[in-house]
Amino acid sequence: MKPSHLASAAILVAVASIAAYVSHNETKAWDEFAVAHRCKSAGEVDRRQFTELFTPKKVAWTCDDGETYLR
């Protein structure tokens, strides 16, 4: 394998690791927020938009702060 291929693979692994770490922390923060604010699922929302092509369905959450959040 060429050194440039090894460098590309290393960068790809690093980016994937960072993305997984950020995603995990975001989920953990939401879970803590949802418990603290007594959030309840208000049902699934179908928001098919170009930018959400691969994740078109979201769940609406109603919380005791009076807000509805889409996750």
C-alpha positions, 0 to 999 in steps of 0.5 A: 500500500502506498504511503498516500493511501495509508495517510488517507486511510488514517484520516478516514479512521480519525474522522469516523472516530470523531463523528462517532464520539460527537454523536454519542455525546450528543445522544447522551446530552439529549437523554439527560435533558429529556429526563430533566425536562420530563420529555414525552414522545408526541409521535413521529413526524415525516419531514422529507426534505432534500437535506434530510434525504437519508433521515426523513422521519423524526420524533417530536418530543414535548417537554415541560419547558413548553417546547417541542423538539424534533429528534 
